């Protein structure tokens, strides 16, 4: 099986992948020349998982390796055919953070596989999701607020907002109360996470793409809560607004990628006036930010 992924704007920009049995041979020589890396690179890997592992090491922790990996993954995800044409190099960089799948069926680190999709095809029907927790340790801390807002055709349609009784007997600290406004008495008689999750899955979520700011944290703590009750996260698609902003605006200062800063920079006064660290408000802010970013991606067209 022989694949060649070629740029529509630069014929020298391509990746050559040959699959013989279970072994992959990847020749990225001309790819590297096209983006200023002149060294010849031909690598063999027994499995796609082996390649994935290598690209997670520091040696391959670069945008060039990321481009290579995304291209190869597309081939084996059956999302491209022989002689598939990509638009240009920046296509890979601007979309790598946009759409991902997340499943708890396998090891958490290994199953974050990337699904690439053109921004023109992104759905403006989605669920913006956010949780508040007793702390930042995804295995020891507990969810205390679980919120979601359904956007249909780019408009807010309905919301889901529940306080959650902390698992493992966790208590809300004064710091968390100061940050979120949530007090211990708000959650003492609240539903358990199991009850809230079942309600969300049965009455609210219907397979929509999920959206959120730094959503990986929320998903990881949700997975930890699900593991406590012997349940699993279904395979989902999600978009991380923080990663999208970093792709579009890479020169912002490190502190400028926080939701509190982004809402003031990009969103309306009405939305930016919503207080952060309330998960329902953060759902609305992240949802509006996502819609704004989609428009920016469409206008820039990978430029």
Buried (B, 14 or more C-beta within 10 A) or exposed (E): EEBBBBBEEEEEBBBBBBBEEEEBBBBBBBBBBBBEBEEEBEBEBEEBEBBBBBBBEEEBEEEBBBBBBBBBBBBBBEEBEEEBEBBBBBBBBBBBBBBBBBBBEEEBEEEBBBBBBBBEEBBBBBBBBBBBBBBEEBEEBBBBBBBBBBBEEBEBEEBBBBBBBBBEEBEBEEEBEEEBEBBBEBBEEBBBBBEBBBBBEEEBBEEBBBBBBBBBBBBBBBBBBBEEEEBEBEEBBBBBBBBBBBBBBEEBEEEBBEBBBBBEEBBEEEBBEBEBBBBBBBBBBBBBBBBBBBEBBEEEBBE
